[in-house]
Amino acid sequence: MPPVLSPAPETLVTRGWSDYALLDSGDGRKLERYGRHTVVRPEPQCFWKPRDPAAFDRANAVFDPQQEEEDAGRWRFDAHGPIDAFPLSWRDVRFTGRFTPFRHLAFFPEQAANWDWLDARIRTLQRPRILNLFGYTGVASLAAASAGAEVTHVDASKKSVAWARENAELSGLSDRPIRWIVDDARKYVAREVRRGAKYHGIILDPPKYGRGPTGEVWRLFEDMPGLLADCAALLADDADFLLLNAYAARISGLSLAHQMKEATGGRGGRIDWGELALSEDGPDPRAIGLSFFARWSAS
């Protein structure tokens, strides 16, 4: 029996919490608060007008993109100078914010909607085995571990995995059952399929383009179908979920949902799909759609 595909998309909206807020947006930019720092980053889809343009001028840090590549550029800081790594948190998970060369701050705040969903699912299970691919700095892995999961965290970047381990220490989760793996996601998953490994939940958050630790090239549109099929093969008979998130202009939640349906075949269950968005604080807030998701769940 194939899984049931939700007939309509869902928008998962992340609103501010103690260490993050979308304060304002407009003129192709967004003004955010990370802990005590205010930050301006480019966001081309915000073609409306900001509510308080002067607040953008008072930001502690501004990302200036290169013309040919909006994700690459440099940070410009206020008179107080460059900002080093600084502490942040989401619920019980503590992690470090960093001003990276790729306009983000070592995590993606809109993913908090997925972390909420993962936390709620995992707490209903008995110490499930969770695989987090493209795990980056580990916030999703730590959210899963905090909820009671046994986690395998995989990322191709040795530096990112080191940051994730530091975040585990900050969170007081170093003693939890978390395996830290530096590897190409496709190679790791293929080996796990050959070993007959099984997981109760899998998290996939791949980039549009990337490189593995020994030069392997990842291209989302070419490589995702095969990886997703292998991930479905790793799901245990009593598996609970398979979550896929993607950032790409040429993709949609519906296309991810159809890929997910093809991969999960005769498993039954349900596939929900849609968009992740960040919402401004304050009255009459505007929201910015930032990524797309599809997730299979057993019930």
N, C-alpha and C positions, 0 to 999 in steps of 0.2 A: 504494500500500500504506500503510495507516494505521500510526502508531507503536504499538508494543506498550506497553500500560499495565501497570506493575508491579502484581501482584495484592495486594500487602501494603504497608503504610506502613513508612517507615524513620524512626527517631529519630536525628538528627544531634546528638551531644552535645559541647558545648564544655566543656573542662576548663581549669583555670587555667594561665596562663603567667607569665613573669617580671613582667609589668606588670599582671596582672589575676588576681583569684581571687574566687569566691563562697565566703565564709568560713562563713556560717551563714544560716539562714532559719527563719521561723516567725512566728505571730501576725500574718500579713498583711504581713510585711516581709522584706527580704533585706539582709544585711550583706556588703558587697563591699570588696575592696581594689583601688584604682586607683593604681598606682605605690606611693608611700609613704602615701597617704591612705586611711582607712577611711570608708565611706559607707553610710548607711542609706536605702533607698528603699522605697516601698510596693510590695507584690506580693500582691494579694488572694487568689490561689490557694494561698498558703503558709498553710494553716489548721492545720498541725501546730504543735508547740511548738519554739521555738529550743533548741539544745543549750547555749548559753552566753548567757543573757539579759543578763548584766552587760556583755558585749562590745559590745552595741548601745549601751549608755549611754556607752561610751568613744569612740564614733565621732567623727571629725573634722567630719563634715557629715551632716545629716539633712534629707530633703525632706519638708515638710509639705504635703500636697495640699489643694486647695480641696474642700469637701464635694461640690459639684455637678460637678466635673470633676477626676478623679484625675491627669490629665496636667499640669494647671496647678496652681501653688502657689508656695511659696517655700522657699529653702534656709536652714537654721539651722546656724550654725557653732559650734565649741567656743570656748574662751576665747582661742585664738590668732587668732580673727577670720576674715573671709572669705578664701577661697583663690583666687588668681589662676589664670590658665591655667598648665598644667603639662605636662611632656613625658611621652609614653608611646610604646610601640613594640609591633609585632607582627612577628616575624621581622625582615626588613630594612626594613620600613616604619615610619617615625617620624611621629608626629602629636601634636596638642595636645589634652589633656583640658580641658574647660570646663564649669562648672556652669551649665547652661542653665535657663531658666524652665519647662522641660517635663520635668523630673525625670531626663533622661538627661545624659550627660557628653560630648556631641558625637560619639559613636559608639555602636554597639550590640555589646557583646562576644559575644553569642550568634552573631553573623554570622561569627565566626572559623571555624566549621565550613564555611560557604560559601567563605570565603577559601582554606581548605585545598584544597577541591575545585577552585576556579578555578585555583589555582596549579598543581595537578597536571595539569589539562587543558591549560592554555595552554603549559606547558613541552614538550608533545608536538607542538606546532604550529610552523610557520615564520612568525614575526612576524604573527600574526593581527590582523585589525581587530576591535576590541571596542567595543561601545556600552554605556555605563553610564547608565541613565536614573534620575532621582531620586537622583543620585549623592552628595548631601549633602556631607560633609566629605572625601570622596575616598579612604577607606581601601581600598575594593574596587578603585577605579581604579588606585591605586598598587600594590596587590598584583598586578594584571594587568600593569601596566607593568614592574614588577620581574621578572615571569616572562617578559617578552619581547614583550608585546603593544603594538600601536599603539592608543591608547585615545581615544575621544570621550566626555567627561564632561559630562552635561547635568543642570542643576538650575535650578529656578525662582527660587531665592534668590541674589541677588548676594553677600550676606554669606557664605553657605555655600560658594559657589564660590571666594571670596577665601580662606576658611579652607583649602579643599582645595589651592589653589595654595601657600599657606604650608606645608602638610604636605608637598607635593612638594619644596619647598626643604629642609625639615628632613630628608627622606629621601634627599637627593642625587639626586633624579630629575627635576630641572627641565629637564634636557637630553633627556629621553625624549620620544618622539612622542605627546604628550598634548594634545588640543584641549579647551579649557575653554569651555563654552557656557552662558550664562544665558538660559533659554528655558522655555516651557511644553512638557512632554514630548510631549503630543499634537500640538501644532503642529510641533515639530521633526521628529517621526517622519513626519507627513503630508508635509512638504516633502521629506524624504529618500526617501520612496516615489515622489513625483513625479519626483525627480531620477534615480531608478534606482540609488540607492546600495545597497551590499551590505556585510554584516558577517559575520564568521565566528563571532561569539558576542555575545549580548545579555544584559545584566543588568537586571532590573526589580525595584525594591524600593520600591513606592509606598506613601504613607501612606493611611490610611482617608479622610482629608479634607485638602484643601490648596488653596492659591491660587497662580496663576501670577504672573509679574512684572507683568502689566498687568490683574490682577484676575480672570483665568480661574479658575473653580471646578472642583476635582477631587473627584469622589465615586467611591470604589473600586468599589462594586457596579454603578453605572450606566456608568462610563467604562472599566473594565478590559477588557471583551470587545472593544471596538473597537480599543483600543490594542494589545492582544495580537495581534489579527489583522494590524494594520499591522506590528508587529514581525516576525511570521512572514514577511511579504512582503519584509522587508529581509534575510532570511537568504540568504547566498550558496549556490550549488549544493553547495559543499563545506563548508558551515557545520558547526560542531562542537557548539554548544549554545545553548539559550535557557533562562535561569534566572529564575524568578519567585518572589518572597518577599512575604508579606503579613502584616500584624498587624491582626487584627480578630476580635472575639468571635464574629461570626456566620459565620465562614468556616472551611474545613477544607482540609487538604492534598488530600483526594479531590476536592473541588469545584474547586480550582485545577488538578488533574490533568485533569479533564474539559474545563475551559476550554482548557488547553494542547493536548489532543488535537484538539479542534475547530479550533483555530487552525493547528496544524501539518499538518493534513489528510493528504495523500498522501506525506509526506516519509519515511516509514519511521522507523527509529530506535527509541528507547525513552524512556518517560516514567517517571521515579521521583518519588515524592511522600512527604510526611510532615511532620515537625515538627522545629523547632530547639529545643534545650534547653540550659540551663546546669546544670552539675553542681557540687555542693559539693566542697571539698577534704576530705581526711581519709578515715578508714575509714567504711564503710557510708554513702556519700554519697547524698544525696537530689538529685533533678534537677527543674528547673522548666521546663515547656514554655512557650515565649514567642512563637513565630511559626510559620507554615506555609509550605511550599515545594512547588513542582512544577518539574521541570527536564526539558526535552527534550534528549537527546544523540543524536548521529548513530550512536554505537556504544556 
